[in-house]
Amino acid sequence: MNLQDKQVLLTGASGGIGEKMALALEAKGASLILVARNRNKLEALKNSLNYPQRHQVLCVDFNQSDGIEILDEFCLAQVKKRRIDVLINNAGNNQFSFLAQRSAQSLQQEMHLNLMTPILTSQAALGWLQRPGIILNIGSTFGSIGFPGYTSYCAAKAGVQRFSEALDRELDGAGIRVLYLAPRATATPLNDDRVTEMNRRLGNHSDAPEVVAQHVVTILEKERAAMWIGWPEKLFARVNQLLPKLVSNSIRKQQDTIHHYINQATSK
Ligand SMILES: NC(=O)c1ccc[n+]([C@@H]2O[C@H](COP(=O)([O-])OP(=O)(O)OC[C@H]3O[C@@H](n4cnc5c(N)ncnc54)[C@H](OP(=O)(O)O)[C@@H]3O)[C@@H](O)[C@H]2O)c1
């Protein structure tokens, strides 16, 4: 899709990756509907863009029962004035902890934001998204590789990948593509100091959020069904499908380091 003059609804817009996506999409000529919970952050982002008057903000908490309804009502009203061409499901969060130490509520909220929300916004979008249109779901390397400390987040992102694939096939010929982009570790507030330090100790590369933003532009322009960012993560994602034992052995060697950093949070 050529992004010039397209309208893109971007969730998680005020986050580390969302902010850089907004800049990159605006540079391609898109208008944006910037979505997150914190209005001040959204307004600051909008005003930091080159053409603030082209963009809008929408405050939604997807973990509230009326979150999807608020988004849906806004979009149904919006498309009476101007079409919405792209939905990017980017809002997400996670908690780096042992499963045994998580509350049921925090697990439910993590699953809801990372998995149910993209499913429900995609369902809603079928009622207002322009044809041809694109739904882009932001996943993670952890959607392809189960990693200690991120059990429920891995489950949610794996679900997002399969959901994207299934819906893309379900809508084949209907004018809507459903794409999936899996970033690896990226330097944003999502990762606290422990995670950043652990990644450094394990030799896991962390991308700047601008790298993810450029991949977002590429996947939208080329309409590739799925993309993984970075070597060797791209390779590990494939190896984990074919030879999961190899990846388990490699993670086993890192186990003491991983547990050390998980325990730092647990002991706080
Ligand atoms: N950073 C990484 O290492 C990494 C790696 C792979 C994949 N990803 C994925 O990339 C996406 C963006 O992550 P990021 O690193 O940019 O995270 P981030 O900096 O923490 O930003 C998260 C965004 O989601 C919004 N958000 C959080 N909870 C929300 C809720 N309940 N309702 C609505 N919006 C909510 C936040 O804004 P408010 O707080 O104002 O609502 C913020 O805009 C996520 O899907 C993440 O899983 C990140």
The ligand as a Gaussian input file, in Angstrom:
#p B3LYP/6-31G(d) Opt

LIG

0 1
 N       10.136000      -3.054000      23.449000
 C       10.380000      -4.326000      23.108000
 O       11.415000      -4.915000      23.485000
 C        9.412000      -5.066000      22.221000
 C        9.864000      -6.230000      21.578000
 C        8.974000      -6.952000      20.793000
 C        7.665000      -6.510000      20.663000
 N        7.255000      -5.383000      21.305000
 C        5.847000      -4.979000      21.133000
 O        5.796000      -3.687000      20.557000
 C        4.609000      -3.008000      20.986000
 C        4.968000      -1.627000      21.510000
 O        5.817000      -1.788000      22.651000
 P        6.715000      -0.613000      23.249000
 O        8.046000      -1.199000      23.477000
 O        6.576000       0.611000      22.458000
 O        5.996000      -0.449000      24.680000
 P        5.765000       0.856000      25.561000
 O        6.821000       1.871000      25.311000
 O        5.562000       0.369000      26.949000
 O        4.369000       1.440000      24.996000
 C        3.164000       0.763000      25.212000
 C        2.026000       1.573000      24.619000
 O        0.795000       0.899000      24.865000
 C       -0.129000       1.801000      25.521000
 N       -0.948000       1.018000      26.447000
 C       -0.519000       0.278000      27.518000
 N       -1.550000      -0.266000      28.162000
 C       -2.675000       0.139000      27.497000
 C       -4.069000      -0.085000      27.698000
 N       -4.533000      -0.820000      28.732000
 N       -4.941000       0.474000      26.835000
 C       -4.495000       1.227000      25.804000
 N       -3.192000       1.472000      25.560000
 C       -2.294000       0.939000      26.408000
 C        0.790000       2.790000      26.243000
 O        0.197000       4.065000      26.475000
 P       -0.619000       4.421000      27.830000
 O        0.197000       3.895000      28.965000
 O       -0.802000       5.911000      27.818000
 O       -1.913000       3.720000      27.663000
 C        1.887000       2.966000      25.211000
 O        1.457000       3.874000      24.213000
 C        3.957000      -3.929000      22.018000
 O        2.933000      -4.679000      21.404000
 C        5.085000      -4.841000      22.453000
 O        4.617000      -6.079000      22.920000
 C        8.089000      -4.638000      22.067000

